[in-house]
Amino acid sequence: MEVNQVLDAKGLSCPMPIVRTKKAMDTMESGQIIEVQATDKGALADLTAWSAAAGHTLLEHKEEADVLTFYIKKA
């Protein structure tokens, strides 16, 4: 998977991972992929719901060593 941008949102609490993701997505072109790294457990539900509501596609998410990593394709 080719990632166009990586966003480090580790250590941030809700709603900051979503705020930072939205801001980063605003600079990207349709079809590009962002990798978001977060440590807030709420980010799993929040980023999943936000992606769907905004029309973006959550391609994959994984958890390794307490870091949640999301791959989101811009609509």
Steps between C-alpha positions, in 0.01 A plus 500: 500500500641838403455753780504867396514651848573381854334669797641444848211552743656290777444642847202711392159455660162515331408697295851607393581193285189574291568875488858442381387232251237730350752784471751270327234356268403851390846536343481167316354407162218254443624141496808568713564297815588627846649288777385617844680378812314548830522372857154613619285184511195712412657570162392156378130586519549870429712473184289212368177703540655825378641336185160357410315823576746704292477256209860378529597132495669338798717248317658335801575544867735311727634514854861436593666586831208722611512703176192498278582551134233594246521518122235732360440572131366847424169512319 
